[in-house]
C-alpha cells in the first residue's frame, strides 16, 4: 500500500478539524494532526511526519547515514539525525563525531556538536560565507575508508 504524501495528511488534518468544528467539536490544529497520525498507524504526528519525510529522501541521504563535508569552512564527519523537505530544498541536521570550532579567530570559539542547514540538489547550501564558500556541503559515504562521493540529490 502506497504511503500518502506529507501534504495530503496535512490536508486531511485540516479537513478533519473543519468537519469537527462544523459538528460543534473544537479541536486544535495539533490535536487534528495527532488524530490523523493515529489513523495512519503512527504513534504520534512526529512519527508520521518523519516516516513520510523519509520516503522522499534519496537513497544516499537518509537518517543515520554517515556523512562528511564542510561547515563554515571547517571539515566535519557525522551522522544525519534529522531530514525533511523536498530534494531541491532539504533541511538536514547532523550530529558530529567530533565538535568543530566554527570561528576562525584565536580570541574566541564557537564549538558545535550538531549542525543544521538547508541544502540544494547539489548537496550544498545556497547561503555562502563572505568568500563565496557554501555554509554547508555534504558528502555521503563511509568515513575513513576513502569511499566518499558527492551527494546526488
Secondary structure, DSSP 4 states (H G I P E B T S, - for coil): -PPPPHHHHHHHHHHHHHHHHHTT----HHHHHHHHHHHTT-SSHHHHHHHHHHTTS-SSS-TT-EEEEEETTEEEEEEEEEEES-GGGEEEEEEEEEEEE----SS---EEEEEEEEE-TTSBBS-B-TTS-BSEEEEES-TTTT--EE---
